[in-house]
Amino acid sequence: MELIKYVKPEDWETLTQRPAIDKEDLSQSVQNILNNIRDNGDEAIKTYAKQFDNVDLNTFLVTDAEIQNAQKLVSKKLMKAINIAKQNIEKFHKSQFIKEQVIETSEGVECWRKSVAIEKVGLYIPGGSAPLFSTVLMLGIPAKLANCEEVVLCTPSNDQGEINPAILYTANLIGITKIYKVGGAQAIAAMAYGTETIPQVYKIFGPGNQYVTKAKELVQQNGVAIDMPAGPSEVLVIADETGNPEYIAADLLSQAEHGADSQVILLSDDETILKQSLIELKKQINLLPRAEIAKKALINSKAVLMQNMEECIGLSNFYAPEHLIIASDFATNYIDKIINAGSVFLGNYSCESAGDYASGTNHTLPTNGYARNYSGVSLDSFQKKITFQKITKEGIQAIGPAIEIMAESEQLFAHKNAVTLRLKDV
């Protein structure tokens, strides 16, 4: 992990470039998968399962027997931990229900909004070397709270055709039963277009690698909504002299172990903190089972000495990190200055892992700079807002003349006439 000192604002863009694979090759490869799934359905999925996951699948739907067997394979300790996380995530997301008000904008003119669940949603849960059963909670709980009519879950199997039992336990716990053994870009395509066995959905959620992300972007162009553009995980840590180097190193590694294309950045106005954190990083990394993955991620990562904390915040806002940790006893002093971040962790005890699992906030967040214009997943992500208006005779008299003038000025005389006819009658 490279140590850099005093970077000028004009060099911030170069400094904060994120790792990426060839985008042109990526787009074409993923588009080929999408086209094949759209045209050939289940048969194409079977081909990709063999090619990418080395598994022969005759059926994709997880059976009730498999779900029940998974309950026996999850330890009581893990079950208890998952239930604690479930309670906290439910509590936080339930608080997001808003009672909409009826607003009288003019006499006789009432306007309001109604929240309506998206009927069919698809959840993508990464599997492989790090099966993210926690993401089942993060996506499934708000989907269920919003009362989405149909919830479809796709996740890759191992080479034996088995889904990680913790994923099945968690899905069953929150009431998701349509679980399919499909991963990667092909899972996104299956949910977007539908196949003989996998239902088509209206909106797709979930993190994934760059292939999954690109697939989501491409199906969005065909009218299927997605939660947000996202990509490899990332964290930015801002530390002052009150930060704890041991904690800082652990937080950096917690993101670096996600994948070789992840990125971690450490900013500080204290050179001693930076150097001590890098020493701790070297101590801790070799103790990790995923050390080799983390080491690859650190190649694209940086520790930067800044002039002061205000400059650290400025660079963070420019980078717009998925996760932002302020490792300081005075972290709350900077809340008002944070404008671009997916989720923020304040103080030395607020580790990013808490948000990933059990604090209650959602861990499905915008990456790759999209925190500048996207929010993380919430209850609202699973709902759409429909506006209503009710206009009485008094109301059309109050605003009708203004509508007529505006419509005529835009040369839209049918618009004007719709009002004029009513005004004549009242």
VODRENGU-96475 format. One record per residue (C-alpha): residue number from 1; z, y, x; residue in three letters. Coordinates in Angstrom, 1 decimal. Example, Ala and Ser with C-alpha at 12.3 -4.5 7.8 and 13.67 -1.06 7.14 Angstrom:
! residues 2
    k       Z       Y       X    r
    1     7.8    -4.5    12.3  ALA
    2     7.1    -1.1    13.7  SER
***
This chain:
! residues 426
    k       Z       Y       X    r
    1     0.0     0.0     0.0  MET
    2    -1.2     3.2     1.6  GLU
    3     1.1     6.1     2.3  LEU
    4    -0.6     9.5     1.8  ILE
    5     0.9    13.0     2.4  LYS
    6     0.3    16.3     0.5  TYR
    7    -2.9    15.8    -1.4  VAL
    8    -4.7    18.9    -2.7  LYS
    9    -5.5    19.1    -6.4  PRO
   10    -9.2    19.1    -5.6  GLU
   11    -8.8    15.6    -4.1  ASP
   12    -6.8    14.1    -7.0  TRP
   13    -9.8    12.6    -8.6  GLU
   14   -10.8    10.7    -5.4  THR
   15    -7.2     9.6    -4.9  LEU
   16    -6.7     8.2    -8.4  THR
   17    -9.9     6.2    -8.7  GLN
   18    -9.2     2.9   -10.4  ARG
   19   -10.6    -0.4    -9.1  PRO
   20   -13.6    -1.7   -11.1  ALA
   21   -16.3    -4.3   -10.8  ILE
   22   -20.0    -3.6   -11.2  ASP
   23   -20.3    -2.1   -14.7  LYS
   24   -24.0    -2.8   -15.1  GLU
   25   -23.7    -6.5   -14.3  ASP
   26   -20.5    -6.6   -16.4  LEU
   27   -22.2    -5.1   -19.5  SER
   28   -25.2    -7.5   -19.3  GLN
   29   -23.1   -10.6   -18.8  SER
   30   -20.8    -9.8   -21.7  VAL
   31   -23.7    -8.8   -24.0  GLN
   32   -25.3   -12.2   -23.3  ASN
   33   -22.1   -13.9   -24.5  ILE
   34   -21.9   -11.7   -27.6  LEU
   35   -25.5   -12.4   -28.5  ASN
   36   -25.1   -16.2   -28.0  ASN
   37   -21.9   -16.3   -30.2  ILE
   38   -23.5   -14.2   -32.9  ARG
   39   -26.6   -16.4   -33.0  ASP
   40   -25.1   -19.8   -32.4  ASN
   41   -21.5   -19.6   -33.5  GLY
   42   -19.3   -22.6   -32.9  ASP
   43   -21.7   -24.4   -30.6  GLU
   44   -21.8   -21.4   -28.3  ALA
   45   -18.0   -21.3   -28.2  ILE
   46   -17.9   -25.0   -27.3  LYS
   47   -20.3   -24.3   -24.4  THR
   48   -18.2   -21.4   -23.1  TYR
   49   -15.0   -23.4   -23.4  ALA
   50   -16.5   -26.0   -21.2  LYS
   51   -17.9   -23.4   -18.8  GLN
   52   -14.9   -21.1   -18.4  PHE
   53   -11.9   -23.2   -19.4  ASP
   54   -13.1   -26.6   -18.4  ASN
   55   -12.2   -28.1   -21.8  VAL
   56   -14.1   -30.0   -24.4  ASP
   57   -13.2   -28.7   -27.8  LEU
   58   -14.2   -30.4   -31.1  ASN
   59   -12.2   -28.0   -33.2  THR
   60   -10.7   -24.6   -32.5  PHE
   61    -8.0   -24.2   -35.2  LEU
   62    -4.5   -25.1   -34.1  VAL
   63    -3.1   -27.7   -36.4  THR
   64     0.3   -27.6   -38.2  ASP
   65     1.3   -30.5   -36.1  ALA
   66     0.6   -28.6   -32.9  GLU
   67     2.6   -25.7   -34.2  ILE
   68     5.6   -27.9   -35.1  GLN
   69     5.4   -29.7   -31.8  ASN
   70     5.5   -26.4   -29.9  ALA
   71     8.9   -25.7   -31.5  GLN
   72    10.3   -28.6   -29.5  LYS
   73     8.9   -27.5   -26.2  LEU
   74    10.4   -24.0   -26.2  VAL
   75    13.9   -23.8   -24.8  SER
   76    16.8   -22.5   -26.9  LYS
   77    17.3   -19.8   -24.4  LYS
   78    13.8   -18.5   -24.7  LEU
   79    13.9   -18.8   -28.5  MET
   80    17.0   -16.5   -28.5  LYS
   81    15.3   -14.0   -26.2  ALA
   82    12.2   -13.9   -28.3  ILE
   83    14.3   -13.4   -31.4  ASN
   84    16.1   -10.4   -29.8  ILE
   85    12.8    -8.8   -28.9  ALA
   86    11.5    -9.5   -32.4  LYS
   87    14.4    -7.7   -34.0  GLN
   88    14.1    -4.6   -31.8  ASN
   89    10.3    -4.4   -32.2  ILE
   90    10.6    -4.8   -36.0  GLU
   91    13.3    -2.1   -36.1  LYS
   92    11.3     0.4   -34.2  PHE
   93     8.0    -0.2   -36.0  HIS
   94     9.7    -0.2   -39.5  LYS
   95    10.9     3.3   -38.6  SER
   96     7.2     4.4   -38.5  GLN
   97     6.7     4.1   -42.3  PHE
   98     6.1     7.6   -43.6  ILE
   99     6.6     8.7   -47.2  LYS
  100     3.6    10.8   -47.9  GLU
  101     4.1    14.0   -49.9  GLN
  102     2.0    15.5   -52.7  VAL
  103     1.0    19.0   -51.6  ILE
  104    -0.1    21.7   -54.0  GLU
  105    -2.6    23.7   -52.0  THR
  106    -3.4    26.1   -54.8  SER
  107    -2.2    26.2   -58.4  GLU
  108    -3.6    23.1   -60.1  GLY
  109    -4.8    21.5   -56.9  VAL
  110    -2.8    18.6   -55.5  GLU
  111    -3.7    16.7   -52.3  CYS
  112    -2.0    13.7   -50.8  TRP
  113    -2.6    10.6   -48.5  ARG
  114    -2.0     6.9   -49.1  LYS
  115    -1.5     4.4   -46.3  SER
  116    -3.5     1.2   -46.9  VAL
  117    -3.4    -1.9   -44.7  ALA
  118    -6.6    -3.0   -42.9  ILE
  119    -7.5    -6.2   -44.7  GLU
  120    -8.6    -8.4   -41.8  LYS
  121    -7.4    -8.0   -38.3  VAL
  122    -7.9   -10.1   -35.1  GLY
  123    -5.4   -10.4   -32.3  LEU
  124    -6.4   -11.4   -28.8  TYR
  125    -3.7   -12.9   -26.7  ILE
  126    -4.4   -13.5   -23.0  PRO
  127    -3.6   -17.0   -21.7  GLY
  128    -4.3   -18.6   -18.4  GLY
  129    -1.9   -18.2   -15.6  SER
  130     0.2   -15.6   -17.5  ALA
  131     0.2   -16.5   -21.3  PRO
  132     1.4   -13.3   -23.0  LEU
  133     3.5   -14.6   -25.9  PHE
  134     5.2   -11.2   -25.9  SER
  135     1.8    -9.7   -27.0  THR
  136     2.0   -11.9   -30.1  VAL
  137     5.2    -9.9   -31.1  LEU
  138     3.7    -6.5   -30.2  MET
  139     0.6    -7.1   -32.3  LEU
  140     1.7    -9.5   -35.0  GLY
  141     4.8    -7.7   -36.1  ILE
  142     3.1    -4.4   -37.0  PRO
  143     0.2    -6.3   -38.6  ALA
  144     2.7    -8.2   -40.8  LYS
  145     4.7    -5.0   -41.6  LEU
  146     1.5    -3.2   -42.6  ALA
  147     0.7    -6.2   -45.0  ASN
  148    -2.7    -7.0   -43.5  CYS
  149    -4.2    -9.6   -45.8  GLU
  150    -5.6   -11.8   -43.0  GLU
  151    -4.4   -12.0   -39.4  VAL
  152    -6.5   -14.1   -37.0  VAL
  153    -5.2   -14.9   -33.5  LEU
  154    -7.4   -16.1   -30.6  CYS
  155    -6.0   -17.3   -27.3  THR
  156    -7.5   -19.6   -24.6  PRO
  157    -6.3   -23.2   -24.2  SER
  158    -5.7   -25.1   -21.0  ASN
  159    -8.0   -27.8   -19.8  ASP
  160    -6.3   -30.2   -22.1  GLN
  161    -7.0   -28.1   -25.2  GLY
  162    -3.4   -27.0   -25.5  GLU
  163    -2.0   -23.6   -26.3  ILE
  164     1.1   -22.5   -24.5  ASN
  165     4.0   -23.5   -26.7  PRO
  166     5.7   -20.1   -26.5  ALA
  167     2.6   -18.5   -28.0  ILE
  168     2.6   -20.9   -30.9  LEU
  169     6.4   -20.6   -31.4  TYR
  170     6.1   -16.8   -31.5  THR
  171     3.1   -16.8   -33.8  ALA
  172     4.8   -19.1   -36.2  ASN
  173     8.1   -17.1   -36.1  LEU
  174     6.3   -14.0   -37.4  ILE
  175     4.1   -15.9   -39.9  GLY
  176     0.7   -16.1   -38.2  ILE
  177    -1.0   -19.5   -38.9  THR
  178    -4.7   -18.9   -38.2  LYS
  179    -4.6   -19.5   -34.5  ILE
  180    -7.8   -20.4   -32.6  TYR
  181    -8.3   -21.9   -29.1  LYS
  182   -10.8   -19.4   -27.9  VAL
  183   -10.5   -16.9   -25.0  GLY
  184   -12.4   -14.3   -23.2  GLY
  185   -15.3   -12.2   -24.4  ALA
  186   -16.4   -15.2   -26.6  GLN
  187   -13.2   -14.8   -28.6  ALA
  188   -13.9   -11.1   -29.2  ILE
  189   -17.4   -12.0   -30.3  ALA
  190   -16.2   -14.7   -32.7  ALA
  191   -13.8   -12.3   -34.4  MET
  192   -16.4    -9.6   -34.5  ALA
  193   -19.3   -11.6   -36.0  TYR
  194   -17.5   -14.6   -37.5  GLY
  195   -18.6   -18.2   -36.9  THR
  196   -18.6   -21.4   -39.0  GLU
  197   -14.8   -21.7   -38.5  THR
  198   -13.5   -18.4   -37.2  ILE
  199   -13.3   -15.6   -39.8  PRO
  200   -14.9   -12.2   -39.2  GLN
  201   -12.4    -9.3   -39.0  VAL
  202   -12.5    -5.6   -39.4  TYR
  203   -10.5    -4.5   -36.4  LYS
  204    -9.7    -6.3   -33.1  ILE
  205    -6.5    -5.8   -31.1  PHE
  206    -5.2    -7.0   -27.7  GLY
  207    -5.3    -6.6   -24.0  PRO
  208    -7.5    -8.5   -21.6  GLY
  209    -9.5    -8.5   -18.4  ASN
  210   -12.6    -6.3   -17.9  GLN
  211   -14.7    -8.9   -19.7  TYR
  212   -12.6    -8.8   -22.8  VAL
  213   -12.4    -5.0   -22.6  THR
  214   -16.2    -4.7   -22.3  LYS
  215   -16.7    -7.1   -25.2  ALA
  216   -14.4    -4.9   -27.4  LYS
  217   -16.3    -1.8   -26.4  GLU
  218   -19.7    -3.4   -27.2  LEU
  219   -18.7    -4.9   -30.6  VAL
  220   -17.3    -1.5   -31.5  GLN
  221   -20.9    -0.2   -31.3  GLN
  222   -21.8    -2.7   -34.1  ASN
  223   -19.2    -1.4   -36.5  GLY
  224   -16.1    -3.4   -35.6  VAL
  225   -13.1    -1.2   -34.9  ALA
  226   -10.9    -1.8   -31.9  ILE
  227    -7.4    -0.7   -31.0  ASP
  228    -8.4     1.3   -27.9  MET
  229   -10.5     1.1   -24.8  PRO
  230    -8.3    -0.7   -22.2  ALA
  231    -8.4    -2.5   -19.0  GLY
  232    -6.3    -3.8   -16.1  PRO
  233    -2.6    -2.9   -16.3  SER
  234    -1.2     0.1   -14.3  GLU
  235     2.0     1.9   -13.6  VAL
  236     2.8     5.3   -12.0  LEU
  237     6.3     5.9   -10.7  VAL
  238     7.7     9.4   -10.0  ILE
  239    10.8     9.4    -7.9  ALA
  240    13.1    12.1    -6.5  ASP
  241    16.0    11.7    -4.1  GLU
  242    18.1    10.1    -6.8  THR
  243    15.7     7.2    -7.3  GLY
  244    16.6     3.7    -6.2  ASN
  245    14.1     2.3    -3.7  PRO
  246    15.0    -1.3    -4.6  GLU
  247    14.3    -0.7    -8.3  TYR
  248    11.2     1.3    -7.6  ILE
  249     9.7    -1.5    -5.5  ALA
  250    10.5    -4.0    -8.3  ALA
  251     8.8    -1.8   -10.9  ASP
  252     5.7    -1.5    -8.8  LEU
  253     5.5    -5.2    -8.2  LEU
  254     6.0    -5.9   -11.9  SER
  255     2.6    -4.4   -12.6  GLN
  256     0.9    -5.5    -9.4  ALA
  257     1.5    -9.1   -10.3  GLU
  258    -0.6    -8.8   -13.5  HIS
  259    -3.9    -9.1   -11.6  GLY
  260    -5.8    -8.2    -8.5  ALA
  261    -7.5    -5.4   -10.4  ASP
  262    -4.2    -3.8   -11.4  SER
  263    -3.1    -0.5    -9.8  GLN
  264     0.3     1.0    -9.0  VAL
  265     1.0     4.5    -7.8  ILE
  266     4.2     6.0    -6.4  LEU
  267     4.7     9.7    -6.2  LEU
  268     7.7    11.5    -4.7  SER
  269     8.7    14.8    -3.2  ASP
  270    11.1    12.9    -0.9  ASP
  271     9.6    11.1     2.1  GLU
  272    12.7     9.0     2.7  THR
  273    12.5     7.6    -0.8  ILE
  274     8.8     6.7    -0.3  LEU
  275     9.4     5.0     3.0  LYS
  276    12.4     3.1     1.8  GLN
  277    10.6     2.0    -1.3  SER
  278     7.7     0.6     0.8  LEU
  279    10.2    -1.3     2.9  ILE
  280    11.7    -2.8    -0.2  GLU
  281     8.2    -3.6    -1.4  LEU
  282     7.5    -5.8     1.7  LYS
  283    10.9    -7.5     1.2  LYS
  284    10.4    -8.4    -2.4  GLN
  285     6.7    -9.3    -2.5  ILE
  286     6.9   -12.5    -0.6  ASN
  287     9.6   -13.8    -2.9  LEU
  288     7.2   -13.7    -5.9  LEU
  289     5.2   -16.8    -7.1  PRO
  290     2.3   -14.4    -7.7  ARG
  291     2.6   -12.8    -4.3  ALA
  292    -1.1   -13.2    -3.4  GLU
  293    -2.2   -11.5    -6.7  ILE
  294     0.2    -8.7    -6.1  ALA
  295    -1.0    -8.2    -2.5  LYS
  296    -4.6    -7.8    -3.7  LYS
  297    -3.5    -5.2    -6.3  ALA
  298    -1.6    -3.2    -3.6  LEU
  299    -4.9    -2.8    -1.7  ILE
  300    -6.0    -0.4    -4.4  ASN
  301    -2.5     1.2    -4.7  SER
  302    -1.0     4.3    -3.1  LYS
  303     2.3     6.0    -2.3  ALA
  304     1.9     9.8    -2.2  VAL
  305     4.2    12.5    -0.8  LEU
  306     4.0    15.6    -3.0  MET
  307     5.3    19.1    -2.5  GLN
  308     7.7    19.0    -5.5  ASN
  309     8.4    17.2    -8.7  MET
  310     6.3    19.6   -10.7  GLU
  311     3.3    18.6    -8.6  GLU
  312     4.2    15.0    -9.2  CYS
  313     4.1    15.5   -12.9  ILE
  314     0.8    17.4   -12.6  GLY
  315    -0.8    14.5   -10.8  LEU
  316     0.6    12.0   -13.3  SER
  317    -0.9    14.0   -16.2  ASN
  318    -4.2    14.0   -14.4  PHE
  319    -4.1    10.3   -13.8  TYR
  320    -2.9     9.6   -17.4  ALA
  321    -1.1     6.3   -16.6  PRO
  322    -0.6     3.4   -19.0  GLU
  323     3.1     3.3   -17.9  HIS
  324     5.0     6.2   -16.4  LEU
  325     8.4     5.7   -14.9  ILE
  326    10.5     8.7   -13.8  ILE
  327    13.0     7.2   -11.4  ALA
  328    15.5    10.1   -11.4  SER
  329    19.0    10.9   -12.7  ASP
  330    17.4    14.0   -14.1  PHE
  331    14.4    12.3   -15.8  ALA
  332    15.0    13.9   -19.2  THR
  333    14.4    17.3   -17.7  ASN
  334    10.7    16.5   -17.4  TYR
  335    10.0    15.2   -21.0  ILE
  336     8.4    18.4   -22.2  ASP
  337     6.0    18.5   -19.2  LYS
  338     4.6    15.0   -19.8  ILE
  339     1.3    15.2   -21.8  ILE
  340    -0.7    12.2   -20.7  ASN
  341     0.9     8.8   -20.6  ALA
  342     0.9     5.6   -22.7  GLY
  343     4.6     4.9   -22.6  SER
  344     7.3     6.6   -20.6  VAL
  345    10.5     5.2   -19.0  PHE
  346    13.2     7.7   -18.3  LEU
  347    15.8     7.1   -15.6  GLY
  348    16.7     4.5   -13.0  ASN
  349    17.7     1.9   -15.6  TYR
  350    14.6     2.2   -17.8  SER
  351    12.4    -0.4   -16.2  CYS
  352     8.9    -0.9   -17.5  GLU
  353     9.7    -4.6   -18.2  SER
  354    11.9    -3.4   -21.0  ALA
  355     9.0    -1.9   -22.8  GLY
  356     6.9    -5.0   -22.1  ASP
  357     9.4    -7.3   -23.9  TYR
  358    12.4    -6.1   -25.8  ALA
  359    13.2    -2.4   -26.1  SER
  360    11.2    -2.1   -29.3  GLY
  361     8.3     0.1   -28.3  THR
  362     4.8    -1.5   -28.2  ASN
  363     3.3    -2.6   -24.9  HIS
  364    -0.3    -2.5   -26.0  THR
  365    -1.2     0.8   -24.4  LEU
  366    -4.3     2.8   -23.2  PRO
  367    -5.3     2.3   -19.6  THR
  368    -8.0     3.6   -17.3  ASN
  369    -7.2     7.2   -18.1  GLY
  370    -7.5     6.8   -21.9  TYR
  371    -3.9     8.0   -22.4  ALA
  372    -5.5    11.4   -22.3  ARG
  373    -6.9    10.8   -25.8  ASN
  374    -5.5     7.5   -27.2  TYR
  375    -2.1     6.4   -28.4  SER
  376    -0.6     2.9   -27.9  GLY
  377    -0.6     0.4   -30.8  VAL
  378     1.8     1.3   -33.6  SER
  379     2.2     0.6   -37.3  LEU
  380    -0.5     3.2   -38.0  ASP
  381    -3.0     1.1   -36.0  SER
  382    -3.0    -1.5   -38.7  PHE
  383    -3.4     1.0   -41.6  GLN
  384    -6.0     3.5   -42.7  LYS
  385    -5.2     6.7   -44.5  LYS
  386    -7.0     7.5   -47.8  ILE
  387    -6.8    11.1   -49.1  THR
  388    -6.6    11.9   -52.7  PHE
  389    -7.0    15.2   -54.7  GLN
  390    -6.4    16.0   -58.3  LYS
  391    -7.7    19.2   -59.7  ILE
  392    -6.9    20.6   -63.2  THR
  393    -8.7    23.3   -65.2  LYS
  394    -6.5    25.8   -63.6  GLU
  395    -7.2    24.4   -60.2  GLY
  396   -11.0    24.6   -60.5  ILE
  397   -10.6    28.2   -61.7  GLN
  398    -8.5    28.9   -58.6  ALA
  399   -10.8    27.5   -55.9  ILE
  400   -14.1    27.2   -57.7  GLY
  401   -15.5    30.6   -56.9  PRO
  402   -14.8    30.1   -53.2  ALA
  403   -16.6    26.8   -53.3  ILE
  404   -19.6    28.3   -55.0  GLU
  405   -19.9    31.1   -52.4  ILE
  406   -19.5    28.6   -49.5  MET
  407   -22.0    26.1   -50.9  ALA
  408   -24.6    28.8   -51.6  GLU
  409   -24.2    30.2   -48.1  SER
  410   -25.0    26.7   -46.7  GLU
  411   -28.0    26.4   -49.0  GLN
  412   -26.5    23.4   -50.8  LEU
  413   -27.1    24.4   -54.4  PHE
  414   -26.3    21.1   -56.0  ALA
  415   -22.8    21.4   -54.5  HIS
  416   -22.6    24.8   -56.1  LYS
  417   -23.8    23.6   -59.4  ASN
  418   -21.2    20.8   -59.6  ALA
  419   -18.6    23.6   -59.6  VAL
  420   -20.5    26.1   -61.8  THR
  421   -20.9    23.6   -64.7  LEU
  422   -17.2    23.0   -64.7  ARG
  423   -16.3    26.7   -64.6  LEU
  424   -18.5    27.4   -67.6  LYS
  425   -16.6    24.8   -69.6  ASP
  426   -13.2    26.2   -68.8  VAL
***
